[in-house]
Amino acid sequence: MHVQDTHWSAAPLASSGRTGGGRGAPLRVDAQRNLEHVLRAAREVFGELGYGAPMEDVARRARVGVGTVYRRFPSKDVLVRRIAEEETARLTEQARTALGQEDEPWSALSRFLRTSVASGAGRLLPPQVLRVGVAEEGGTPAADEARVPQQRSQGGAGELRLVEGAGGEPGTAALLEVVGRLVERARAAGELRADVSVSDVLLVIATAAPSLPDAAQQAAASARLLDILLEGLRSRPA
């Protein structure tokens, strides 16, 4: 897992079928095809190498010139944001599906984790979602590090907390909210360790989706690693 932080531009995202810099006319068929190739290549490259991978790598994977990539996305920040938001939306939908279709709290949480890890979306989570800070004893989060409401406050030295910049994206907030509901339900049912937080669940998704060259090996490794991590999340009788 190689997630690298990057500057998040305020530039508008490219919506499907339109150019990256604004709300232009619908793209021609060949231009639309190039856009789809670029997006697919970006997901693959960033999933394998992290968001620090250069645009040239994306262009090579898409088999287009780097100028074509920049015509669709005027900066790397815009492309990164597009990919991260799409993957965040996918994870949010997976969490909502698990909440709606599983009555048992642990089943809902484990279903969400299995589905998310299998999809590989954890490798493309926005960097700010995965930023974890260590609080000093008696310390409080910095002003720009808002604690996720659903995260349990343990207090004391070594506390892990998920932090999100004050300018966090709406999609990120939705993901944190719905995963928080999964966590709270499982904790209230006594099936999730009391010290497990929203950040822990998201880190499981990110770390249990290794990028391996062989697809079958990757699926087997992910399933095995997730089984081990799920055992670590479950509460145990005293």
N, C-alpha and C positions, 0 to 999 in steps of 0.2 A: 504494500500500500504506500504510494508516494503522493500524498496530497500536499501540494504546495500552495501557500497563500498567494494571492495576487491582488492588485488594485482593482476595485470594482468601480467601473465607470457608470456615470448616470445616464449615458446615452441610451436611447430607446432600443429595444431588442428587435430583431428581425422576426416578423410573424410569418407563418407558413405562406409561401407563395409570393412574398414581397421581399424587397431588398433590405439589407441590414440597417440602412441609415434612416428609414422613414417609411411613410405610407404611400409608396409609388404605385404605379399600375401593376397589375398581375404580371408575373414573369412569363416569358416565352417558354415553350416546352423544353428546349435545350437548356435554357438558363435554370428552369425549375429542376431539371435533372441534375445539373451541376450543383445546385444548392443542396439537394438531397445527398449527393455523394460527399460533399464537404461536411455536412452534419454527421453522416454515418462515420466518416473518417475521424472527425473530431472526437466522437464518443469513444472510438477504439483507441486512438492515440492518447487522449487524456486519461482513459481508463487504465491503460498500460503504464504510462510514464508520469501521470499527474498533470496538473494544470500548468506546470512550468515548461511543458513541452513547447517547442517553437512552432510557429505557424507553418514554416517550411515542411515540418514533419506531417502536418495535416494535409498540406497540398500534395505531397508525394503519395500519401496513402489514398487520397481522393483521385489521384492521377490527373490533376489539373495544375495550372501554373499558380504560383503564390499570389500573383496579381488577381486571379479569379477569386481567390479566397477573400482578399481585401476589398474587392468590389462588392461582395456580399456582406462582409463584416468589416467596417472601416478601422477597427482596432481589435487586437486580441481580446481585450476586456469584454467587448460586445459578444464575441463568440463564446468565451468562457461563461458569461452570464446566461446566454441562451441555453447552453448545454446543462449548466447547473440547475437552472429553473425547470427545465423539462424533467430532469431526473428527480428533483425535489417534488414536483407535482406527481410523478409516478409513484414515489414512495408514499406520499400522502394518500393517494387513492388506494394503494395496497393496505395501508393501515385502516382506512375507513371500511374497506371490504371485510377485513378481519373482525373489526368491531361489530359490523352489521350481520355477519354470518356465523359467528361463533358465540354461543351463550356462555361457555366456560371461560373465565378470565385467562387462565394459563393457556388454554387452547388458542385463544385469540392472539395473545402475545407471541406464542411460538409459531403460529401460522404466519403472522406478519414477518417475523424474522426469517423463516424459511423461504417465503415468497420473495422477500427483498434480497436476501443473499443470493438466491438462485438467479435473479434477474441481473445481478451485477451492478445495480444502481448505487450501492454503497461506495464504489470506487469513484463515483462522480458527485458525491455530496459537496455542497458549497463549503469552502474552507472554514467560514465562520461557524458553521454548525459543528465542526469537529474540533474547534479550539477549546482546549480544556486548561483551566488555570488551577494552581494550587494555592489555597488561601492560607495566609499566616494565622497563627493562633490569635483569636480575637479580632481578626481583620475582617474587612467587608469588601465586597466587589467594587472595582473602580466604577466611576460614574458612567463610563461607556460600556460596562459589562453587566447588562441587565440579567438577573437570574431568571431562568425559566420558571414560571409560576408553579408548574407541577413538580419541580425538582424538590426532593426532600432535603431540608437543611440539617446537616449532621453536626456542624460546628466543630471547633477544635483544629489542631494542626493537621495538615495533610488532607484536608477536605478537597474533593474534586468537584468542580462546578463547571457547567457548560456556560459559555459566555457568548453573547451575540452583540455585535456593534449596535449602537443606537439607531443606525440607519438600516437595520436588517430588512430584508425583502419580505413582502407580505406572504409569499409562498413558504418561506422559511418559518414564519410564525405559525402558519397553518399546520405544517409538519410537526413542529414542536408541540402544538396543542393536542393533536390527535394521538401522537405517541405518548404524550403525558397521560391521556385518558386510559390507554392500554396499561401503562405502568401502574397507575393508581388503582385500577380494578384488580390487577393481579396481586398487588401489595395488600389491598384491603381483604382479599380472599385468603391471605396467609400463604400464597403460593410463590411469591416473589420475595427474595431477601429484602429486609427492611432498608438496607443501605444501597440498594440498586436505584440508580437515577435515570432520567431521560438520557443524559449524556452517555451512560454506560450502554444503554440499548443501541444508541446510534453508533457507538464505537464498535459494538459487536457486528453491526451491519457492515461497517467499513472494513474491519479486519478479517472477517470471515469470508471475504470475496477476493481471494488472491488471484493475480493475473498470471496464468501459466500457459505455455505455448500449446499444449494439448488440451482440447476441450473436455474430453472424457476425464482426464486426470484432474483438471480444474474442478469439474463438478463433484468428483469423488472427494477431493481435498476439502472443498467448501462444506460438503455435507458432514464429513467427519469432524472438521473443526467446529462447526456450528453445534453438533451434538455435545461436544465437550464444553463449549461455552454455555449452552443451555443448562447443563447440569450445574455449572457454577452459579447461574442466576437463581436457581430454585431454592426456596427456603427448606430447611431441614428441621425435623422435630427436635426439641431441646432434649 
